[in-house]
Amino acid sequence: MKPSFRRVGAVTGTVAATAGAMLIVSSGQNHASASTIPAGHLQICAQGDYTAYITQRPAPIPGSNMTTTGISSRAVAPSQCWMQPVNTSGQWAQVDVFGIRPDGSQFSLGSQWYNSSVSGLGIGAEGQLSTGPYVWVW
């Protein structure tokens, strides 16, 4: 084999090995994929050690005095999920994510944006209260 072909083969093998390693690492995560959330649906999963919920805020509809409907999920206990169809009438709406501590106090995990005409949105309330809760989106 000519040296240039060996070099291409080595690079191709390295890229394939790296891609395979990345696939193994990412497939070990326990998250739903975007394909599991139907278009026009919101989902919250409490995948940490605390209860969580989401609130989708109403969004203004351009050219009218109307807004989209807002919605809040129920409080979702650890290892549980909530999913529901939510229509934002083609508008981008803010979805706030909250965690609930054992004493009942709440804390913000941030916000995401959702448009029911574009896709579904899955949100995971992740991590441990003691080491830092965070959000994972799919």
C-alpha positions, 0 to 999 in steps of 0.5 A: 500500500502506498504511504498516502493511502496508509495515512488516509486509512489511519485518519479514517480509522481514528475518526471512526474510533472517536465517533464510536467512543462518542456514541458509547459515551452518549448512549450511556445517558438515561435521557429521552430523545427528541424523537420520543416527544411528539410535535406540539407536546411538552414534557418534564421528567424529574430525573434528579433527587427532587420534585420539579414542574414547568410553567409555559407562559402565554406569548403574544400573537402578533397582529392581535390583542391575543396571547397563547394559552399558558399552562403549568404541569403538575408537580412531578416526583423523582423518576416520574414524567408529565407530558401534554399537548400544548399549542402555542399557535406558532409563537415562541413561548417561554417555559420556566423550570422549577424544582421543589425542595423537601421543605416545600420551598421552590427554586428556579432551574432556568427557562427554555423556549418552545414553539408547538409548530416546530417540535416537541420539548422534553425537559429533565430536572437533573442532578442532586440538590446537594451538588447542583440541580440542572436542566437537560433538554431533548 
